[in-house]
Each structure stands twice: as structure tokens, then as C-alpha cells.
Amino acid sequence: MDKISSYVAVIVLTALLTGALVAFLLNIRERKEESKYRNVNVAQLNEEITDPAVWGHNFPREYDGYKKTSISTHTNYGGSEGISKLDTDPRLKTIFAGYAFSVAYNPRRGHYYSLIDQKETLRTKKFKQVGSCLQCHAGGLRNIYEKAGHGDMMAGFEKVCAMPLKDAWQYAQHPVACVDCHDPKTMDLRVTRPAFLIGIKKLKEKEGLKDYDPNTMASRQEMRTFVCAQCHVTYYCGSKEKLFYPWGNGIKVEQIEDFYDNFKFKDDHRFYDWKHEITGAEVIKAKHPEFEMWSQGVHSKSGVACADCHMPYMREGATKITDHYIRSPLLNVSRACLQCHHFTEEEMLGRVKTIQDINRKLLDRAEDALVALINKLAEAKKGKIPEEELIPIYEFQRKAQWRIDFVNAENSMGFHAPQEAARILGEAIDYARQGEVQAEGLLAKHPVN
């Protein structure tokens, strides 16, 4: 009887183990099949379908992430909620006197609001802006430019850039959209902004690559940065020239400055963004140069792309997708940082805070120095000091302003390239104080009565 019981027990155990093994193998097979699932072609996509919601029929997971960019977020030095920078840092009103940023400098919001915020800001309501601004705020740019250019994208690009922004809005129906970064037929990553295509071609020519086209020559990992760098760069978008990226000499702060210093407008005047309302200096402004700053940092040198940190991979069941809820990695540390850095979330956040706090203190000192220079120049202009003696001091203001804004407008508070940001701010402080000393000398030479 005991022997029979043992046989029965073995048979039952074997059956249970076999059943468990079969269930396990079936689960693996099911998960493998699930992982192959990407999308169901509910909608037939093409270049003219620029509405992200239509793309969402085929890619619901990615679209759900995109919609989350409407959610307000906040970090120590960034986010989409909070009061205006002009209120938290009143020095900016003096630094940007006479420029659009002196009336509105609000916290940036997600891609979902890229077109809405452009239409609502006082910078477009109180200042005349041109259609160039559309390039980074509207979705379906390729389609927009081709329609405006009657099939010729580059002709349409020039046409839209030249028209008033309010007229250009007639072409725009959606904010930054899926079609701007993905080929509607293959879903491959692609670059669609003409100014980037022109700028990166010039940049690569300096590196010895001729006729460079990222859409055919860049690796997939490079494209995971380039699709972001279409817009997250500094550029000129005023009325005197069509939109361009100033990369003819390189993308470091002094290389771009040198390009601008030697660039002549059509009227043969040296480049400037605006004449400072208080001093009259012809100054230049950086516009969120994330790509330029990131390129000088350790992540860039290590082959880490923008998407690795701001759009990290995630899993839903067995399906692996790129998270399209684009936001600061500080709000998603476990997936954005800890896949490579094997530390705790608290330590990673602490490291970032240390870097950003240091750069914020340097930025404060630089802004203090620049405001002191502007005030001293204003005092000097009240006297009878010959204009030609003030010109060298205007140059110090121009240099200091450019460097301060290169860090302040860059949106990482130095994190993308900490040593580079500190170097730039050190130079800004130096230039501002040199200008202040020279202005003091002129006031001693020509006392104001």
C-alpha cells in the first residue's frame, strides 16, 4: 500500500510539474507574441495628417504619454508651473530692457501647449513677431511649408519666415506633433525643420563631412537627439533675415558669438537681437541652447541621447515603448537615470541639486555684475562722454549678456555640461566687471555735473 501511495504521489507531482512547465512555456510564448505587437493601423497616416489624436488611433500608448505633457510639473529650477521669471528675478527686467522678454518670461510648459502658449504670451501680443517663430511651435511643419511653397518646402520655409506671425498662424492647427519626428509610412525618426537641416550640414562640413543629411546619414541613436535638436537650440528668428542656426563656426558659446560678430544683415549692419533700451548697446540673446550645451557634456561624449533621459523606455505588459511623456528626468529618476547609474534616487537627486545650486549662485553673481555695468553705463551716458569712448563698454555688455543668457535660457541650470556652464558664467562675470571698471574710469575722466 505504501509503495502504491508513493507511485501515486510521484505521478501526481509529475503531472503538476508538467502542467506548471506547460503553463510557463505558454506564458513565455504569449508574452513574446505580445511584445511583437506595435500598433493596429486604424488610421491611414500621411504627411497631411498632423493631428496627434489621429496618430493616437494607431499608437494609443504613445499618444497617452504625449497627452500627459499637458500636466503641470515642477523641479527646483524648472517646470511648467509657477510665477514669471520676471517676478522671481527682477534683474531680468533691466537685462532685457527694450526686448520682448522684458514684458513676459513665463515658465515653459510641455509640447501640448507649444502653439497655445505662443499665441497667449505678451511677447507676441505687444511685439511684432515674424513667421519664423512658427518653426518650433507648430506641428506638421513639413506639410505647412510645402503648402505655403506650393510643393516646394524650402520656398515655403522662406515665405512663412518672412510673413507676420499672426498671418503664419493660419497654417498651424496643432502644437508639436508626431509627424514632426516620425515618417508616417515607416515610423522612422526624421528631421523636418529646414533650419536644422541647413545648420547641421554646415556644422558637419567643419568636421569634414560633405552634403550631410541626418535623415540618411545619422545613426538611430544620433536621431534620438537630432529630433529634439530641431527646436531645442539657439537661433535667429527676427525680421531682418530668415530663420537660421548660427553654427557656421561651431556650437560653443564663443564660436557662435564669433559667428554673430562677423555676420552682416542685408543692410550691412553687424548682427544684434535688439538695442538695449537703457544703454543703447547692440546685444544678442540666446534662445534655449540645450543641444549646444549638451554637446559639451559627459552624456553627449558617452553617446547618451536626449531621448534616453527625457523619453526613457518603459514596459506595458511585455510591450516595450518609448515614453512620450516628455519631461525632466528628475521627475522620473528610476527609469531616466538608474538604468545607467547604480545609486539610489536620493543620491542622484542630490548630485543634480549640487550641480544646479552651484551654477545658480554663479548666475546670480553674473546677473548682479551685468546690472551693475548697465547702471554704470546709464550714469555715463548722462554726461558728455563721447560715444566712441562708450563703444568698448558696449562690447563688454554684449559679451556678458550673451554668456549669461546662454546658461539662463538653456533650461538645465548647468546640468547638461556643468564645467562648461561654470566656465561661461565665470567669463560673464569677468566681462561685466571689466566694463564696469572702464565706465568708472570714464566717469572719473568726464565727471557728470
RACOR-V307340 format. One record per residue. SS is DSSP state (alpha for helix, beta for strand, coil for the rest). PHI is phi as a letter, one per 40 degrees, with the letter a starting at -180 (none if undefined). NEAR is the number of other ideal C-beta (glycine too) atoms within 8 Angstrom. Layout:
SS;PHI;NEAR / SS;PHI;NEAR
This chain:
coil;none;4 / alpha;c;5 / alpha;c;6 / alpha;c;7 / alpha;c;8 / alpha;c;8 / alpha;c;8 / alpha;c;8 / alpha;c;8 / alpha;c;8 / alpha;c;8 / alpha;c;8 / alpha;c;8 / alpha;c;8 / alpha;c;8 / alpha;c;8 / alpha;c;8 / alpha;c;8 / alpha;c;8 / alpha;c;8 / alpha;c;8 / alpha;c;8 / alpha;c;8 / alpha;c;8 / alpha;c;8 / alpha;c;8 / alpha;c;8 / alpha;c;8 / alpha;c;8 / alpha;c;8 / alpha;c;10 / alpha;c;9 / alpha;c;8 / alpha;c;10 / alpha;c;9 / alpha;c;6 / coil;c;7 / coil;b;4 / coil;a;6 / coil;b;4 / coil;c;6 / coil;c;5 / coil;b;9 / coil;c;4 / coil;c;10 / coil;a;7 / coil;c;9 / coil;c;6 / coil;c;11 / coil;b;10 / coil;c;9 / alpha;d;11 / alpha;c;7 / alpha;c;9 / alpha;c;16 / alpha;c;12 / alpha;c;9 / alpha;c;11 / coil;b;10 / alpha;c;8 / alpha;c;9 / alpha;c;13 / alpha;c;14 / alpha;d;10 / alpha;c;12 / alpha;d;14 / alpha;c;8 / alpha;c;10 / alpha;c;14 / alpha;c;8 / coil;c;8 / coil;c;7 / coil;b;11 / beta;a;8 / beta;b;9 / coil;d;7 / coil;b;6 / beta;a;11 / beta;h;10 / coil;b;11 / coil;b;7 / coil;h;6 / coil;c;5 / coil;d;9 / alpha;c;9 / alpha;c;11 / alpha;c;7 / alpha;c;7 / coil;b;8 / coil;d;7 / alpha;d;10 / alpha;c;13 / alpha;c;9 / alpha;c;11 / alpha;c;12 / coil;b;12 / coil;d;11 / coil;g;9 / coil;b;11 / alpha;d;10 / alpha;c;10 / alpha;c;11 / coil;b;8 / coil;a;11 / coil;a;8 / coil;c;8 / coil;d;11 / coil;c;7 / coil;b;9 / coil;c;13 / alpha;d;9 / alpha;d;10 / alpha;b;12 / alpha;d;13 / alpha;c;13 / alpha;c;8 / alpha;c;12 / alpha;c;11 / alpha;c;8 / alpha;c;5 / coil;c;10 / alpha;c;7 / alpha;c;11 / alpha;c;12 / alpha;c;6 / alpha;b;8 / coil;b;8 / coil;c;6 / coil;b;9 / beta;b;14 / alpha;c;12 / alpha;d;11 / alpha;c;13 / alpha;c;15 / alpha;d;14 / alpha;b;9 / coil;b;12 / coil;b;14 / coil;c;15 / coil;g;15 / alpha;c;12 / alpha;d;11 / alpha;c;11 / alpha;c;14 / alpha;c;14 / alpha;c;12 / alpha;c;9 / alpha;c;11 / coil;c;14 / coil;f;7 / coil;g;4 / coil;b;8 / alpha;c;10 / alpha;c;9 / alpha;c;10 / alpha;c;15 / alpha;d;14 / alpha;c;10 / alpha;c;10 / alpha;c;15 / alpha;d;13 / alpha;c;8 / coil;c;10 / beta;d;9 / alpha;d;14 / alpha;c;6 / alpha;c;8 / alpha;c;14 / alpha;c;9 / alpha;c;5 / alpha;c;10 / coil;b;13 / coil;b;6 / coil;b;11 / coil;c;12 / coil;d;11 / coil;b;12 / alpha;d;12 / alpha;c;16 / alpha;c;14 / coil;b;9 / beta;b;10 / coil;c;8 / coil;c;9 / coil;c;6 / coil;b;4 / coil;g;6 / coil;c;6 / beta;c;10 / coil;a;10 / coil;b;12 / coil;b;9 / coil;c;12 / alpha;d;10 / alpha;c;12 / alpha;c;13 / alpha;d;11 / alpha;c;10 / alpha;c;13 / alpha;c;14 / alpha;c;11 / alpha;c;10 / alpha;c;11 / alpha;c;9 / alpha;c;10 / alpha;c;8 / coil;c;6 / coil;g;5 / coil;c;8 / coil;c;5 / coil;f;5 / coil;c;10 / coil;b;8 / alpha;c;12 / alpha;c;7 / alpha;b;5 / alpha;b;7 / coil;c;9 / coil;c;5 / alpha;c;7 / alpha;c;8 / alpha;c;10 / alpha;c;13 / alpha;c;13 / alpha;b;13 / alpha;c;14 / alpha;c;13 / alpha;c;13 / alpha;c;13 / coil;d;14 / coil;b;9 / coil;c;9 / coil;a;15 / coil;c;12 / coil;a;11 / beta;b;9 / coil;b;10 / coil;c;8 / coil;c;4 / coil;c;6 / coil;a;8 / coil;c;8 / coil;d;11 / beta;a;10 / coil;c;10 / coil;c;11 / coil;b;12 / coil;c;5 / coil;b;8 / coil;h;8 / coil;b;9 / coil;c;8 / alpha;d;10 / alpha;c;6 / alpha;c;10 / alpha;c;16 / alpha;d;11 / alpha;c;9 / alpha;c;12 / alpha;c;10 / alpha;c;8 / coil;b;6 / coil;c;9 / beta;b;7 / coil;c;10 / coil;c;5 / coil;c;5 / coil;g;5 / coil;c;7 / beta;c;8 / coil;c;10 / coil;a;10 / coil;c;8 / beta;a;9 / beta;c;9 / coil;c;14 / coil;c;7 / coil;c;10 / coil;b;10 / coil;g;7 / coil;c;10 / beta;c;10 / beta;b;13 / coil;b;12 / coil;b;13 / coil;c;11 / coil;b;9 / coil;f;10 / coil;c;13 / alpha;c;15 / alpha;c;12 / alpha;c;14 / alpha;c;16 / alpha;d;14 / coil;c;9 / coil;c;10 / coil;b;12 / alpha;c;6 / alpha;c;9 / alpha;c;11 / alpha;c;6 / coil;c;6 / coil;g;6 / coil;c;8 / coil;c;9 / alpha;d;13 / alpha;c;12 / alpha;d;10 / alpha;b;11 / alpha;c;12 / coil;b;10 / coil;c;14 / beta;c;8 / beta;a;9 / beta;b;8 / beta;b;6 / coil;g;6 / coil;c;8 / beta;c;11 / beta;c;7 / beta;b;10 / beta;c;9 / coil;c;12 / coil;c;11 / coil;c;9 / coil;c;10 / coil;a;11 / coil;c;10 / alpha;d;11 / alpha;c;9 / alpha;c;8 / coil;a;11 / alpha;c;12 / alpha;c;7 / alpha;c;11 / alpha;c;12 / coil;b;12 / coil;c;12 / coil;c;7 / coil;b;6 / coil;c;7 / coil;c;4 / coil;b;6 / coil;c;5 / alpha;d;9 / alpha;c;6 / alpha;c;8 / alpha;c;13 / alpha;c;10 / alpha;c;8 / alpha;c;8 / alpha;c;10 / alpha;c;9 / alpha;c;8 / alpha;c;12 / alpha;c;14 / alpha;c;8 / alpha;c;11 / alpha;c;16 / alpha;c;11 / alpha;c;8 / alpha;c;14 / alpha;c;13 / alpha;d;8 / alpha;c;10 / alpha;c;15 / alpha;c;14 / alpha;d;9 / alpha;c;14 / alpha;c;16 / alpha;c;11 / alpha;c;11 / alpha;c;17 / alpha;c;15 / alpha;c;9 / alpha;c;13 / alpha;c;17 / alpha;c;10 / alpha;c;11 / alpha;c;15 / alpha;c;10 / coil;c;6 / coil;c;11 / coil;b;4 / coil;c;12 / coil;d;6 / alpha;d;6 / alpha;c;5 / alpha;c;8 / alpha;c;13 / alpha;d;8 / alpha;c;8 / alpha;c;14 / alpha;d;13 / alpha;c;9 / alpha;c;14 / alpha;c;18 / alpha;d;13 / alpha;c;12 / alpha;c;17 / alpha;d;13 / alpha;d;14 / alpha;c;15 / alpha;c;15 / alpha;c;10 / alpha;c;15 / alpha;c;16 / alpha;c;8 / coil;c;12 / coil;c;15 / coil;g;8 / coil;b;11 / coil;f;15 / coil;g;16 / alpha;c;9 / alpha;c;12 / alpha;a;13 / alpha;d;11 / alpha;c;6 / alpha;c;10 / alpha;c;16 / alpha;c;12 / alpha;c;8 / alpha;c;12 / alpha;c;16 / alpha;c;9 / alpha;c;10 / alpha;c;16 / alpha;c;13 / alpha;c;8 / alpha;c;12 / alpha;c;16 / alpha;c;11 / alpha;c;9 / alpha;c;16 / alpha;c;12 / alpha;c;8 / alpha;c;11 / alpha;c;14 / alpha;d;9 / alpha;c;8 / alpha;c;13 / alpha;c;14 / alpha;c;6 / alpha;c;6 / coil;b;9 / coil;d;6 / coil;c;8 / coil;c;3
